[in-house]
């Protein structure tokens, strides 16, 4: 919002904000991404509905804190052995 007019910037007001918190958009490769108002990329999904649902889940977990059983590392990303 600008202080002088009290209105949002025209480019921001054209965006469909979901839950007044994030937006989703389709990439040229057919994937869906979500982004917060500050531009932070959040979730990538195959469909728009999955992206919205996943982003809501992610933001709720980040806001309320993740339960211990849902925050374990599944893979450490280290390749063992000789390549």
VMD Tcl script that builds the backbone (N, CA, C; Angstrom):
set m [mol new atoms 249]
animate dup $m
set s [atomselect $m all]
$s set {name element resname resid chain x y z} {
  {N N UNK 1 A 0.831 -1.189 0.000}
  {CA C UNK 1 A 0.000 0.000 0.000}
  {C C UNK 1 A 0.868 1.242 0.000}
  {N N UNK 2 A 0.415 2.215 -0.682}
  {CA C UNK 2 A 1.131 3.483 -0.650}
  {C C UNK 2 A 0.494 4.359 0.423}
  {N N UNK 3 A 1.304 5.143 1.119}
  {CA C UNK 3 A 0.789 5.981 2.195}
  {C C UNK 3 A -0.105 7.090 1.659}
  {N N UNK 4 A 0.208 7.572 0.469}
  {CA C UNK 4 A -0.537 8.708 -0.080}
  {C C UNK 4 A -1.960 8.336 -0.455}
  {N N UNK 5 A -2.140 7.187 -1.088}
  {CA C UNK 5 A -3.462 6.826 -1.587}
  {C C UNK 5 A -4.165 5.779 -0.737}
  {N N UNK 6 A -3.408 4.995 0.053}
  {CA C UNK 6 A -4.011 3.941 0.851}
  {C C UNK 6 A -4.408 2.736 0.023}
  {N N UNK 7 A -3.955 2.676 -1.223}
  {CA C UNK 7 A -4.281 1.569 -2.113}
  {C C UNK 7 A -3.039 0.750 -2.417}
  {N N UNK 8 A -3.249 -0.539 -2.736}
  {CA C UNK 8 A -2.135 -1.397 -3.108}
  {C C UNK 8 A -1.613 -1.015 -4.490}
  {N N UNK 9 A -0.373 -1.355 -4.718}
  {CA C UNK 9 A 0.228 -1.155 -6.031}
  {C C UNK 9 A -0.617 -1.923 -7.052}
  {N N UNK 10 A -0.857 -1.394 -8.241}
  {CA C UNK 10 A -1.722 -2.061 -9.225}
  {C C UNK 10 A -1.304 -3.485 -9.565}
  {N N UNK 11 A 0.001 -3.744 -9.650}
  {CA C UNK 11 A 0.450 -5.091 -9.994}
  {C C UNK 11 A 0.130 -6.080 -8.876}
  {N N UNK 12 A 0.224 -5.644 -7.632}
  {CA C UNK 12 A -0.071 -6.522 -6.501}
  {C C UNK 12 A -1.565 -6.770 -6.399}
  {N N UNK 13 A -2.386 -5.769 -6.656}
  {CA C UNK 13 A -3.831 -5.937 -6.522}
  {C C UNK 13 A -4.394 -6.865 -7.595}
  {N N UNK 14 A -3.684 -7.061 -8.705}
  {CA C UNK 14 A -4.144 -7.950 -9.767}
  {C C UNK 14 A -3.912 -9.421 -9.427}
  {N N UNK 15 A -3.071 -9.710 -8.453}
  {CA C UNK 15 A -2.742 -11.086 -8.088}
  {C C UNK 15 A -3.846 -11.658 -7.216}
  {N N UNK 16 A -4.206 -12.915 -7.492}
  {CA C UNK 16 A -5.203 -13.608 -6.691}
  {C C UNK 16 A -4.506 -14.221 -5.475}
  {N N UNK 17 A -4.530 -13.520 -4.345}
  {CA C UNK 17 A -3.884 -13.996 -3.131}
  {C C UNK 17 A -4.782 -15.017 -2.453}
  {N N UNK 18 A -4.252 -16.179 -2.168}
  {CA C UNK 18 A -5.001 -17.235 -1.498}
  {C C UNK 18 A -4.800 -17.058 -0.005}
  {N N UNK 19 A -5.903 -17.045 0.737}
  {CA C UNK 19 A -5.884 -16.820 2.188}
  {C C UNK 19 A -5.179 -15.517 2.540}
  {N N UNK 20 A -5.129 -14.588 1.594}
  {CA C UNK 20 A -4.453 -13.305 1.752}
  {C C UNK 20 A -3.009 -13.485 2.220}
  {N N UNK 21 A -2.390 -14.574 1.744}
  {CA C UNK 21 A -1.073 -14.934 2.265}
  {C C UNK 21 A -0.095 -15.370 1.166}
  {N N UNK 22 A -0.581 -16.121 0.170}
  {CA C UNK 22 A 0.300 -16.632 -0.873}
  {C C UNK 22 A -0.445 -16.690 -2.200}
  {N N UNK 23 A 0.323 -16.878 -3.247}
  {CA C UNK 23 A -0.259 -17.016 -4.586}
  {C C UNK 23 A 0.305 -18.273 -5.231}
  {N N UNK 24 A -0.394 -18.790 -6.227}
  {CA C UNK 24 A 0.112 -19.926 -6.990}
  {C C UNK 24 A 0.177 -19.529 -8.456}
  {N N UNK 25 A 1.123 -20.117 -9.156}
  {CA C UNK 25 A 1.263 -19.830 -10.577}
  {C C UNK 25 A 1.819 -21.063 -11.279}
  {N N UNK 26 A 1.497 -21.181 -12.563}
  {CA C UNK 26 A 1.961 -22.312 -13.366}
  {C C UNK 26 A 3.232 -21.921 -14.108}
  {N N UNK 27 A 4.193 -22.815 -14.121}
  {CA C UNK 27 A 5.449 -22.567 -14.825}
  {C C UNK 27 A 5.324 -23.006 -16.283}
  {N N UNK 28 A 6.306 -22.696 -17.065}
  {CA C UNK 28 A 6.268 -23.083 -18.474}
  {C C UNK 28 A 6.368 -24.592 -18.657}
  {N N UNK 29 A 6.804 -25.302 -17.616}
  {CA C UNK 29 A 6.920 -26.759 -17.688}
  {C C UNK 29 A 5.675 -27.481 -17.172}
  {N N UNK 30 A 4.648 -26.724 -16.798}
  {CA C UNK 30 A 3.388 -27.313 -16.350}
  {C C UNK 30 A 3.327 -27.614 -14.862}
  {N N UNK 31 A 4.348 -27.225 -14.102}
  {CA C UNK 31 A 4.310 -27.402 -12.652}
  {C C UNK 31 A 3.675 -26.176 -12.015}
  {N N UNK 32 A 3.212 -26.334 -10.787}
  {CA C UNK 32 A 2.613 -25.227 -10.040}
  {C C UNK 32 A 3.513 -24.873 -8.867}
  {N N UNK 33 A 3.753 -23.588 -8.679}
  {CA C UNK 33 A 4.568 -23.081 -7.582}
  {C C UNK 33 A 3.717 -22.142 -6.736}
  {N N UNK 34 A 4.051 -22.074 -5.458}
  {CA C UNK 34 A 3.428 -21.069 -4.596}
  {C C UNK 34 A 4.512 -20.144 -4.076}
  {N N UNK 35 A 4.113 -18.906 -3.831}
  {CA C UNK 35 A 5.050 -17.902 -3.331}
  {C C UNK 35 A 4.331 -17.012 -2.324}
  {N N UNK 36 A 5.038 -16.640 -1.273}
  {CA C UNK 36 A 4.504 -15.737 -0.255}
  {C C UNK 36 A 4.514 -14.313 -0.788}
  {N N UNK 37 A 3.895 -13.422 -0.051}
  {CA C UNK 37 A 3.840 -12.020 -0.475}
  {C C UNK 37 A 5.221 -11.382 -0.556}
  {N N UNK 38 A 6.161 -11.879 0.251}
  {CA C UNK 38 A 7.513 -11.314 0.213}
  {C C UNK 38 A 8.367 -11.933 -0.896}
  {N N UNK 39 A 7.765 -12.834 -1.708}
  {CA C UNK 39 A 8.471 -13.440 -2.826}
  {C C UNK 39 A 9.109 -14.782 -2.521}
  {N N UNK 40 A 9.051 -15.227 -1.260}
  {CA C UNK 40 A 9.644 -16.514 -0.887}
  {C C UNK 40 A 8.907 -17.655 -1.583}
  {N N UNK 41 A 9.655 -18.490 -2.297}
  {CA C UNK 41 A 9.078 -19.666 -2.946}
  {C C UNK 41 A 8.783 -20.709 -1.877}
  {N N UNK 42 A 7.599 -21.327 -1.939}
  {CA C UNK 42 A 7.184 -22.219 -0.868}
  {C C UNK 42 A 7.078 -23.680 -1.293}
  {N N UNK 43 A 6.182 -23.990 -2.216}
  {CA C UNK 43 A 5.867 -25.379 -2.561}
  {C C UNK 43 A 5.799 -25.521 -4.076}
  {N N UNK 44 A 6.171 -26.700 -4.567}
  {CA C UNK 44 A 6.009 -27.059 -5.979}
  {C C UNK 44 A 5.148 -28.304 -6.041}
  {N N UNK 45 A 4.186 -28.336 -6.974}
  {CA C UNK 45 A 3.285 -29.480 -7.096}
  {C C UNK 45 A 2.897 -29.687 -8.559}
  {N N UNK 46 A 2.257 -30.830 -8.812}
  {CA C UNK 46 A 1.845 -31.160 -10.177}
  {C C UNK 46 A 0.547 -30.473 -10.597}
  {N N UNK 47 A -0.350 -30.195 -9.629}
  {CA C UNK 47 A -1.616 -29.545 -9.954}
  {C C UNK 47 A -1.806 -28.312 -9.076}
  {N N UNK 48 A -2.704 -27.447 -9.495}
  {CA C UNK 48 A -2.991 -26.231 -8.729}
  {C C UNK 48 A -3.572 -26.578 -7.358}
  {N N UNK 49 A -4.513 -27.519 -7.315}
  {CA C UNK 49 A -5.136 -27.906 -6.045}
  {C C UNK 49 A -4.118 -28.494 -5.075}
  {N N UNK 50 A -3.209 -29.329 -5.581}
  {CA C UNK 50 A -2.165 -29.903 -4.726}
  {C C UNK 50 A -1.238 -28.814 -4.195}
  {N N UNK 51 A -0.956 -27.838 -5.013}
  {CA C UNK 51 A -0.073 -26.743 -4.615}
  {C C UNK 51 A -0.725 -25.920 -3.503}
  {N N UNK 52 A -1.998 -25.613 -3.644}
  {CA C UNK 52 A -2.710 -24.847 -2.618}
  {C C UNK 52 A -2.782 -25.636 -1.318}
  {N N UNK 53 A -3.168 -26.898 -1.416}
  {CA C UNK 53 A -3.278 -27.743 -0.230}
  {C C UNK 53 A -1.927 -27.920 0.462}
  {N N UNK 54 A -0.894 -28.193 -0.313}
  {CA C UNK 54 A 0.443 -28.373 0.245}
  {C C UNK 54 A 0.987 -27.112 0.880}
  {N N UNK 55 A 0.708 -25.974 0.287}
  {CA C UNK 55 A 1.180 -24.703 0.826}
  {C C UNK 55 A 0.474 -24.388 2.140}
  {N N UNK 56 A -0.840 -24.627 2.197}
  {CA C UNK 56 A -1.561 -24.417 3.454}
  {C C UNK 56 A -0.994 -25.306 4.557}
  {N N UNK 57 A -0.736 -26.579 4.236}
  {CA C UNK 57 A -0.166 -27.512 5.205}
  {C C UNK 57 A 1.203 -27.039 5.673}
  {N N UNK 58 A 2.036 -26.642 4.728}
  {CA C UNK 58 A 3.389 -26.179 5.042}
  {C C UNK 58 A 3.359 -24.939 5.938}
  {N N UNK 59 A 2.540 -23.952 5.579}
  {CA C UNK 59 A 2.481 -22.716 6.351}
  {C C UNK 59 A 1.914 -22.949 7.745}
  {N N UNK 60 A 0.928 -23.833 7.865}
  {CA C UNK 60 A 0.370 -24.162 9.177}
  {C C UNK 60 A 1.438 -24.812 10.057}
  {N N UNK 61 A 2.184 -25.752 9.488}
  {CA C UNK 61 A 3.251 -26.398 10.237}
  {C C UNK 61 A 4.339 -25.430 10.645}
  {N N UNK 62 A 4.672 -24.520 9.783}
  {CA C UNK 62 A 5.698 -23.529 10.098}
  {C C UNK 62 A 5.227 -22.562 11.181}
  {N N UNK 63 A 3.937 -22.236 11.147}
  {CA C UNK 63 A 3.377 -21.310 12.129}
  {C C UNK 63 A 3.229 -21.956 13.504}
  {N N UNK 64 A 2.741 -23.192 13.534}
  {CA C UNK 64 A 2.447 -23.853 14.806}
  {C C UNK 64 A 3.606 -24.681 15.336}
  {N N UNK 65 A 4.594 -24.912 14.509}
  {CA C UNK 65 A 5.715 -25.762 14.906}
  {C C UNK 65 A 5.446 -27.190 14.459}
  {N N UNK 66 A 6.450 -27.820 13.936}
  {CA C UNK 66 A 6.290 -29.180 13.425}
  {C C UNK 66 A 6.394 -30.177 14.567}
  {N N UNK 67 A 5.470 -31.164 14.620}
  {CA C UNK 67 A 5.602 -32.230 15.622}
  {C C UNK 67 A 6.895 -33.012 15.378}
  {N N UNK 68 A 7.483 -33.535 16.436}
  {CA C UNK 68 A 8.757 -34.250 16.343}
  {C C UNK 68 A 8.701 -35.395 15.337}
  {N N UNK 69 A 7.596 -36.146 15.312}
  {CA C UNK 69 A 7.504 -37.288 14.400}
  {C C UNK 69 A 7.396 -36.884 12.930}
  {N N UNK 70 A 7.116 -35.622 12.648}
  {CA C UNK 70 A 7.005 -35.159 11.269}
  {C C UNK 70 A 8.227 -34.369 10.819}
  {N N UNK 71 A 9.241 -34.250 11.665}
  {CA C UNK 71 A 10.376 -33.406 11.307}
  {C C UNK 71 A 11.695 -34.181 11.285}
  {N N UNK 72 A 11.640 -35.471 11.035}
  {CA C UNK 72 A 12.870 -36.245 10.979}
  {C C UNK 72 A 13.464 -36.209 9.577}
  {N N UNK 73 A 14.758 -36.398 9.476}
  {CA C UNK 73 A 15.456 -36.401 8.195}
  {C C UNK 73 A 15.325 -37.793 7.582}
  {N N UNK 74 A 14.793 -37.862 6.368}
  {CA C UNK 74 A 14.599 -39.139 5.690}
  {C C UNK 74 A 15.864 -39.585 4.964}
  {N N UNK 75 A 16.651 -38.629 4.466}
  {CA C UNK 75 A 17.844 -38.933 3.693}
  {C C UNK 75 A 18.862 -37.831 3.951}
  {N N UNK 76 A 20.087 -38.224 4.211}
  {CA C UNK 76 A 21.087 -37.202 4.499}
  {C C UNK 76 A 21.732 -36.632 3.232}
  {N N UNK 77 A 21.433 -37.200 2.066}
  {CA C UNK 77 A 21.930 -36.666 0.810}
  {C C UNK 77 A 23.374 -37.028 0.496}
  {N N UNK 78 A 23.952 -37.957 1.251}
  {CA C UNK 78 A 25.338 -38.353 1.023}
  {C C UNK 78 A 25.360 -39.663 0.244}
  {N N UNK 79 A 26.137 -39.697 -0.819}
  {CA C UNK 79 A 26.283 -40.909 -1.617}
  {C C UNK 79 A 27.452 -41.699 -1.062}
  {N N UNK 80 A 27.196 -42.933 -0.646}
  {CA C UNK 80 A 28.266 -43.766 -0.111}
  {C C UNK 80 A 28.916 -44.573 -1.213}
  {N N UNK 81 A 30.090 -45.055 -0.962}
  {CA C UNK 81 A 30.781 -45.893 -1.935}
  {C C UNK 81 A 31.553 -45.092 -2.967}
  {N N UNK 82 A 32.127 -45.816 -3.889}
  {CA C UNK 82 A 32.936 -45.208 -4.929}
  {C C UNK 82 A 32.095 -45.043 -6.190}
  {N N UNK 83 A 32.213 -43.904 -6.819}
  {CA C UNK 83 A 31.451 -43.646 -8.052}
  {C C UNK 83 A 32.265 -43.964 -9.279}
}
mol reanalyze $m
mol bondsrecalc $m
mol representation Tube
mol addrep $m
